[in-house]
Amino acid sequence: YIALDMVKRRYCIGLIPTMSRGHVDVTERRLKPIYEALDSHNNKKAIQLADKLLKKQDLHCAKVLKSLALLRSGKDAESWALIQDTKGKRPLDDATLNAMSLYFKEARKPECIVEVFELAVKDNPTNEEYMTHLFMAYVRLNEYKKQQHVGLSLYKLVPKNPYYYWAVMSLVMQAQAAEDPQLAKKDFAASC
């Protein structure tokens, strides 16, 4: 639940660049009780609060938090249907994307985290944060070639040394993971 707390803190301190500060305060105030219910392991209350909020306003983050509460309550099918509906709408706000990431971690579906951030990067290709999330999602799946591509793209977008090192280490991991040692040496030498 530390991850949920981190999502909540990032959201609550206003790190959402796509919204005005006034809108963040209202949305934050409306979502806070749902976060608190989830933090206190009161999933039934979180579902009720999310339903109440969704009747007033259609917030993607509220739907994702409701899905998380449903998942924790053991209502997997209902939870999955709601999260898929929300994912299909391609939300781009940080709170929703981070909550979706948490949902898929708890559901043990890391490949879905990749899908979410691939769509986010496709819709906003210059967003450094989305690209770093995508890189880390690839790391969880051992997708070394894709890691390398995202690392290089990040380095071209924001020339920071860590991004370059990510790309290089992804290349090293590709060589180590290759089943044919000769092929690994050849691919590694060709990339350098």
C-alpha positions, 0 to 999 in steps of 0.5 A: 500500500506504500505505492498507493500512498506514493500515488496519492501524495504525488497527486495531492501535491499538484504534480499533474501538469495537464490541469489548472491548480484550481481543478486539481484542488477540487479533484483532489478533495473529491478523491481523497476519501477514496484513497483513505478508504483504500489505505485503511483496507476498507474496500466496501467503503471505497467502492461506495465513495467511488460510486457516489463520486462517479454519479456526480462527475465522470473521473477516470481516476475514480473508476480506476480506484473503484476497480482497485477496491473491487479487485481487493474485494475479490470481484475480479470480473467486475473489476477487470471490465471497469479497468478495461473500459477506462483503459480504452478511453486512454486517460493521460492524467498522472493520477489515473495512469499511476493508479492503473499501474498499481491496479495491474501490479496487484492483478499481476498483469505487468504486460498491461502496464506496458500497454497503458504507457505505450498508449500514453507515450504514443499520445504524448511522445515528448513526455519524459515521465511517461517514457521512463514509466514505459522503460521500467515496464519493459524492465519488468518483462525483460524486453531488452530490445524495447528497453534499449529503444526507449532508453535511446529515445529518452536520451535524444529527448532529454540528454541525461547520462542515466538514459544513455546508460539504460540503453547501453545496459539494455544492449548488454542484457540482450547479449547476455540473454542471447541463446547462441553465444556467437550470435550474442557477440556478433549482435553486441559488436554490431551495436557498438 
